Amino acid sequence: MQSLDVAPVGAHVPAPAGWWETWRERLQRRLDAWFSDPALYRWAIANPLTRWVTRRRTEKLFGLMAGFVHSQVLLSCVRMGLFVRLKEEPQTLEALAQQTKIEQPALQRLLLSAVALGLLEHRSMSRFGLGPLGAPLARQDGIAAMIEHNNLLYQDLLQPVEFLRDAWGGSMAGYWPYAHGKMPALDAAAPGGVALEPVARYSELMASSQNFVLQEILNSYPLAGHRRLMDVGGGKGRFVSAVARQYPGLELALFDLPPVLEVARSALQVAGLHSRVHLHPGSFLTDMLPSGADVITLIRVAHDHCDASVRDILRNIFQALPSGGTLVLAEPMAQAAGERPQPSDAYFHYYLLAMGAGRLRTHAELAGLMHDSGFGSVTLLDNAMPIHARILVGTKP
Ligand SMILES: C[S@@+](CC[C@H](N)C(=O)[O-])C[C@H]1O[C@@H](n2cnc3c(N)ncnc32)[C@H](O)[C@@H]1O
């Protein structure tokens, strides 16, 4: 495993200097000792005014401990097609046992666990139906594909401390052939180059999971003022296909590794969009990006790469854009200083570590990298669902 970048986190918290910081540091240490004291727990649950806080914290901690069971309940429901079956109509334990060939007592435990997690619900006549969290899974194939894909990460994490010593020893690293620094041969035709099969597999997963991300971008950033859009690292063209439908007058281009664009070519042909999208095969790490686009999108790409490569990619994009041109960078981002910690960050930190040399960055870090590459104003858009992606827009002066 090559050496990985270290995020500059915590730098915003100053070392205790004045009386206020020293006092706060002391108070924090006192609170650490107090909160870990079993006597406080006994006192807090005996007191109706403080009981709810302790109860909530205990439930959260229990949730962390049990999370691995929750994800396996979810995976079992997906593998057994329960959400799709129950979308048709609610069913009894007996009927589901017959269809899934699982004994009723064990299956009942799965169904009751799924009810407890909000995936399923009890319905009349002892039937089970879709719960509020299960309903979207009945229609969104992309979520089911990601749940199944996450099993690779689950396998990689079975020895969690060893994983930290050799994060690329498992299957997730093998799934992403390009994510381990600069690869020698990125051309499918070159000896030792990227084989088409793994590329087609990850491109399909990305396309099926991009729906939510592209909605965030298209709802937050109007493309009407642009003439030509190039999606860099655009995979098999899911984003440009959506843009093509929404903006019939916009010229479109796709840049990605040569084998990925082979997969994209077939997908665009099937969608009847091959004549609308210009394909530019190459590597954004070693080839100059073609000019001509006045807006470039970089979606879920930067987080796959180390800081040095992200700088190379951003400089490459900057050079390809005309003066006044725009970069739209969208991907999940870490909570920045002052923002509330989000549990989803933990998932992305681990996923990206298992995947390769990239990492989850805050919007401030990414904006800094964009500034370093020459972009003048960089703005964070206020989009509806930041868990899918946050969006930075930078302009070339
Ligand atoms: C995580 S995928 C994201 C795909 C798409 N933008 C999306 O959001 O679904 C990253 C993309 O970057 C492409 N990529 C990786 N390294 C590349 C390189 N050196 N040059 C060009 N594209 C590259 C991959 O082939 C892949 O399509």
The ligand as an ORCA input file, in Angstrom:
! r2SCAN-3c Opt
* xyz 0 1
  C     -16.233      6.495     -9.252
  S     -16.335      6.548    -10.980
  C     -17.538      7.835    -11.231
  C     -18.208      7.747    -12.567
  C     -19.281      8.830    -12.800
  N     -18.715     10.145    -12.830
  C     -20.335      8.694    -11.726
  O     -20.461      9.534    -10.852
  O     -21.083      7.711    -11.810
  C     -14.833      7.332    -11.487
  C     -14.646      7.409    -12.983
  O     -13.360      7.983    -13.242
  C     -12.764      7.254    -14.299
  N     -11.301      7.355    -14.238
  C     -10.484      6.845    -13.306
  N      -9.190      7.111    -13.593
  C      -9.210      7.807    -14.754
  C      -8.197      8.383    -15.559
  N      -6.920      8.284    -15.222
  N      -8.563      9.054    -16.674
  C      -9.879      9.165    -17.014
  N     -10.886      8.643    -16.293
  C     -10.556      7.970    -15.162
  C     -13.226      5.834    -14.064
  O     -13.082      5.029    -15.201
  C     -14.668      6.059    -13.646
  O     -15.521      6.076    -14.748
*
